[in-house]
Amino acid sequence: MGAGLTCENLGMSEPRDGAPVPSGPAAELPFLPSGVDVEQPPRLTPSRVVGAALSLLLVVALLIWALPWATGASWAGILASLSSLPAWALPAVLVLGAAAIGLEAVTVTVAVRGARYRTALQGHAASAALALAVPGGGMMGMYLLGWILRRTGLAIPVILTGIIAASLVEMLVTSVLIPLVGLGAYALSSLSAATGPALPGAVWAAVAAVAGALIALALTSLLLKRSVLTGLLDQLGQIMPFTHADTVLEQRDVLLATLRTRPAGLLLPTMAARLLQWVALVVAIEAVGAQVPLLLTVAIFALGRVLSLVPLTPGGAGITETVGAAALVALGVGAEASASAMLLLAVTTVAVPLVGGAVGAATAFLRAPRSSPSTP
């Protein structure tokens, strides 16, 4: 934190770890739009339910028709390959998927000051499942996470700034670091092989993802500059009545303090979660009896994470498996084995988050709520 920026002059209390937490008049954010209400759980509207059903049908269609078409496999062969998987394969990817969710929840615990790990795990799992199951469910998932955290008595500003911090970390890791690592692995594998692997689409997809994420991060960084944000708030005050500029600036300071004082705690758990998901890909390839150089498995995993950002289906489900299987075929893996490996990986990246999130959401709704959350 810069000189002169203290908890006292920001109107905050000082917790045991020395990080500022809002208190007093800034304990709530009255300027938030009416649609942002973490006091109530998000509700699935009929249009959302229909959208989720249509997305599910699209994912099923992609897996039933596009996966065999992209790989040249038949479903009879894919099912035979799946049935011949070693006994350890399914438990291994299940454990890796659960561990990845658990590590991501550590980032949430670090980002949301005062959050208990159990609550963060419950909320993050439910949020991730909603993002995977419902089109546009990412924002609804954030509301659900906020509602679950709010029921423990955390102040709304603490929750919102923490969720923003965790989201920025996710953007940095998934949209910048992983594509860059994938590009590096692809380049190294091309240099070390007599003929480089033919995955040109993966290169351009990674470049586009990195470019888009860097632009978004640059704009976010610009917006978080105090002078820029102050100017925007002044202009907003000239257009419409707005008397909460000081509160907005205070939350900006808290957010930056979180990012500056806890970079390792925020980044490392999410990076470790992605590492476990890559391990799940390696395990899946090994389980089907294929051999792919480790550098190329990194490139394929990075391609899958980039494709998960495609808004055609929630979380890129169906698209990631189809393109990943086609990439494995291009690298010389058998058609049925390629499809089976990507379906096995989907247990880690799709099935475990969905089931775990459903359990987390169910326990959150079944647990008796407190009569009124207290505000620190």
Secondary structure, DSSP 8 states (H G I E B T S, - for coil): --TT--HHHHTEE--TTS--EE-GGGGS-TTS-TT--TTS-----HHHHHHHHHHHHHHHHIIIIIHHHHHT--HHHHHHHHHTS-TTHHHHHHHHHHHHHHHHHHHHHHHSTT--HHHHHHHHHHHHHHHHHSTTHHHHHHHHHHHHHHTTT--HHHHHHHHHHHHHHHHIIIIIIHHHHHHHHHHHHHHHSSS----HHHHHHHHHHHHHHHHHHHHHHHHTSHHHHHHHHHHHHHHS----HHHHHHHHHHHHHHHHH-HHHHHHHHHHHHHHHHHHHHHHHHHTT----HHHHHHHHHHHHHHTT-TTSGGGTTHHHHHHHHHHHHTT--HHHHHHHHHHHHIIIIIHHHHHHHHHHHHHHHS---SS----
